[in-house]
């Protein structure tokens, strides 16, 4: 995105505008869609990196916003927050790389030291379980989940969506999200010796503070 001196971008949407308003205006003024990129590119990149690794994250982020731009005329303007929509697009793109994602988590399960992109969630698990090996165990547990269960648990734990937002992202009823999340967390607890890094005391709690998005 082009960076211009202060005061030059007079046509840029006000920061107080909802995402829906930005998208609506971008239908007639395409350049305004850049505001959505500015708001969420880092979060989408971080989510993509955690799922497929830093090498694939840049392309996945770019494809997410390209797809979103192309589909902006179909966006439901009654939804002010575009995060579920964007993360839903990213998750659909991840689905093209299911085998690569599973291989990634299996490989991370064999890494002896801390893993950069899993560290925030895994560190919470370590603190709660009191075991330094949870990083590897968490990666192995995620590799063992089915694709649909992994999608929902990571949208909640890593994309920081609540149940309703995850349902919007996946295009399924909220009851389906609850059911899949319950099963996924049961599998994680079983694999992690009773610890659930995506549970209410972890980053999946909608009332909890968001994790710092740092490298």
C-alpha positions as CSV (number, residue, x, y, z in Angstrom):
1,X,0.0,0.0,0.0
2,X,1.2,3.5,-0.8
3,X,2.1,5.6,2.1
4,X,1.4,9.3,1.7
5,X,2.2,12.4,3.8
6,X,-0.4,13.3,6.5
7,X,-3.4,15.2,5.2
8,X,-3.0,13.9,1.6
9,X,-5.4,10.9,1.7
10,X,-8.5,13.0,2.2
11,X,-10.7,10.4,0.6
12,X,-9.7,7.6,3.1
13,X,-12.6,6.4,5.3
14,X,-12.7,7.7,8.8
15,X,-11.3,5.3,11.3
16,X,-14.6,5.4,13.2
17,X,-16.4,3.9,10.2
18,X,-17.5,0.3,10.5
19,X,-15.9,-2.3,8.2
20,X,-19.3,-2.7,6.5
21,X,-19.3,1.0,5.7
22,X,-15.8,0.9,4.3
23,X,-16.8,-2.1,2.1
24,X,-20.0,-0.3,1.0
25,X,-18.1,2.8,-0.1
26,X,-15.4,0.7,-1.8
27,X,-17.9,-0.6,-4.2
28,X,-18.0,2.7,-5.9
29,X,-14.5,3.8,-4.8
30,X,-12.3,0.7,-4.9
31,X,-9.3,2.4,-3.5
32,X,-11.0,2.8,-0.1
33,X,-10.8,-1.0,0.4
34,X,-7.2,-0.4,1.4
35,X,-8.5,0.7,4.8
36,X,-9.6,-2.9,5.5
37,X,-6.1,-4.1,4.6
38,X,-4.6,-1.6,7.0
39,X,-6.9,-2.8,9.8
40,X,-6.5,-6.5,9.5
41,X,-3.5,-7.5,7.3
42,X,-1.2,-8.2,10.3
43,X,-3.8,-10.3,12.1
44,X,-4.5,-12.4,9.0
45,X,-0.8,-12.8,8.3
46,X,-0.2,-14.0,11.9
47,X,-3.1,-16.5,11.7
48,X,-1.9,-17.8,8.3
49,X,1.7,-18.1,9.6
50,X,0.6,-20.1,12.6
51,X,-1.3,-22.5,10.4
52,X,1.0,-22.9,7.4
53,X,4.2,-21.3,8.4
54,X,5.9,-18.0,7.7
55,X,6.9,-19.0,4.1
56,X,3.3,-19.4,3.0
57,X,1.8,-16.6,5.1
58,X,2.5,-13.7,2.8
59,X,0.9,-15.3,-0.2
60,X,-2.0,-16.5,1.9
61,X,-2.6,-13.0,3.3
62,X,-2.4,-11.4,-0.2
63,X,-4.8,-14.0,-1.6
64,X,-7.2,-13.4,1.3
65,X,-7.5,-9.7,0.5
66,X,-7.6,-10.2,-3.2
67,X,-10.5,-12.6,-2.8
68,X,-12.2,-10.3,-0.4
69,X,-11.9,-7.3,-2.8
70,X,-13.3,-9.4,-5.6
71,X,-16.3,-10.5,-3.4
72,X,-16.9,-7.1,-1.7
73,X,-20.2,-6.7,-3.7
74,X,-21.6,-9.8,-2.0
75,X,-20.6,-8.8,1.6
76,X,-23.5,-8.7,4.0
77,X,-23.6,-5.0,5.0
78,X,-25.6,-5.8,8.1
79,X,-22.4,-7.2,9.6
80,X,-20.3,-4.3,10.8
81,X,-17.2,-6.3,11.7
82,X,-15.5,-7.9,8.7
83,X,-13.1,-10.1,10.7
84,X,-15.2,-13.3,10.5
85,X,-15.5,-12.8,6.8
86,X,-11.8,-12.3,6.3
87,X,-10.8,-15.2,8.5
88,X,-13.3,-17.4,6.8
89,X,-11.7,-16.7,3.5
90,X,-8.3,-17.4,4.9
91,X,-9.5,-20.7,6.4
92,X,-11.0,-21.7,3.1
93,X,-7.7,-21.0,1.5
94,X,-5.9,-23.1,4.1
95,X,-8.2,-26.0,3.2
96,X,-6.3,-26.2,-0.1
97,X,-3.2,-27.1,1.9
98,X,-4.6,-29.7,4.4
99,X,-1.8,-32.1,3.9
100,X,0.8,-29.4,4.2
101,X,-0.7,-28.1,7.4
102,X,-0.9,-31.6,9.0
103,X,2.7,-32.2,7.9
104,X,3.7,-28.9,9.5
105,X,2.1,-29.8,12.9
106,X,3.7,-33.2,12.8
107,X,7.1,-31.7,12.1
108,X,6.6,-29.2,14.9
109,X,5.8,-32.0,17.3
110,X,9.3,-33.3,16.7
111,X,11.0,-29.9,17.3
112,X,12.8,-30.0,20.7
113,X,12.8,-26.3,21.4
114,X,10.2,-23.5,21.5
115,X,8.3,-22.9,18.2
116,X,7.9,-19.2,17.3
117,X,4.4,-19.2,15.8
118,X,3.0,-21.6,18.4
119,X,4.6,-19.9,21.4
120,X,1.8,-17.6,22.6
121,X,-0.8,-20.4,22.9
122,X,1.7,-23.0,23.9
123,X,3.2,-20.9,26.7
124,X,-0.2,-20.6,28.2
125,X,-0.5,-24.4,28.1
126,X,3.0,-24.7,29.7
127,X,2.0,-22.4,32.5
128,X,-1.2,-24.3,33.2
129,X,0.2,-27.8,32.8
130,X,3.6,-27.2,34.4
131,X,5.3,-29.2,31.6
132,X,7.9,-27.9,29.2
133,X,7.0,-30.5,26.6
134,X,3.5,-29.1,25.8
135,X,4.7,-27.2,22.8
136,X,5.5,-30.5,21.0
137,X,2.4,-32.2,22.4
138,X,0.1,-29.4,21.3
139,X,1.4,-29.5,17.7
140,X,0.9,-33.3,17.7
141,X,-2.6,-32.9,19.1
142,X,-3.5,-30.3,16.5
143,X,-2.2,-32.7,13.7
144,X,-4.5,-35.4,15.1
145,X,-7.7,-33.3,14.8
146,X,-9.9,-33.6,11.8
147,X,-9.9,-30.6,9.4
148,X,-13.3,-29.3,10.5
149,X,-12.4,-29.6,14.2
150,X,-9.0,-27.9,13.7
151,X,-10.6,-25.1,11.8
152,X,-13.1,-24.2,14.5
153,X,-10.7,-24.5,17.4
154,X,-8.0,-22.4,15.7
155,X,-10.5,-19.7,14.6
156,X,-11.5,-19.3,18.2
157,X,-8.1,-19.7,19.8
158,X,-5.8,-18.1,17.2
159,X,-8.1,-15.7,15.2
160,X,-9.8,-14.7,18.5
161,X,-13.3,-15.1,17.2
162,X,-16.3,-15.9,19.4
163,X,-18.7,-18.7,18.7
164,X,-21.1,-16.6,16.6
165,X,-18.2,-15.1,14.6
166,X,-16.7,-18.5,14.0
167,X,-20.1,-19.7,12.7
168,X,-20.1,-16.7,10.3
169,X,-16.6,-17.5,9.2
170,X,-17.4,-21.1,8.5
171,X,-20.9,-20.6,7.2
172,X,-22.4,-23.1,9.7
173,X,-24.9,-22.8,12.5
174,X,-23.6,-21.7,15.9
175,X,-24.7,-25.1,17.3
176,X,-22.3,-26.8,14.9
177,X,-19.5,-24.6,16.1
178,X,-20.2,-25.5,19.8
179,X,-20.4,-29.2,19.0
180,X,-17.1,-29.2,17.0
181,X,-15.3,-27.1,19.5
182,X,-16.4,-29.4,22.3
183,X,-15.1,-32.4,20.5
184,X,-11.9,-30.7,19.5
185,X,-11.2,-29.5,23.1
186,X,-11.9,-33.0,24.4
187,X,-9.3,-34.4,22.0
188,X,-6.8,-31.7,23.0
189,X,-7.3,-32.3,26.7
190,X,-6.9,-36.0,26.2
191,X,-3.6,-35.5,24.3
192,X,-2.3,-32.9,26.7
193,X,-3.0,-34.7,29.9
194,X,-6.0,-32.7,30.9
195,X,-4.7,-29.3,29.8
196,X,-6.6,-27.3,27.3
197,X,-4.8,-24.2,26.0
198,X,-7.9,-23.2,24.0
199,X,-10.3,-23.4,27.0
200,X,-12.0,-20.6,29.0
201,X,-8.7,-19.6,30.8
202,X,-6.8,-19.4,27.5
203,X,-7.1,-17.2,24.5
204,X,-10.4,-18.7,23.4
205,X,-12.2,-16.8,26.1
206,X,-14.0,-13.9,24.4
207,X,-13.6,-11.8,27.6
208,X,-9.9,-12.4,27.9
209,X,-7.5,-9.8,26.6
210,X,-6.1,-10.3,23.1
211,X,-2.6,-11.7,22.8
212,X,0.0,-9.3,21.6
213,X,0.7,-9.9,17.9
214,X,4.4,-9.9,18.2
215,X,7.0,-12.1,16.3
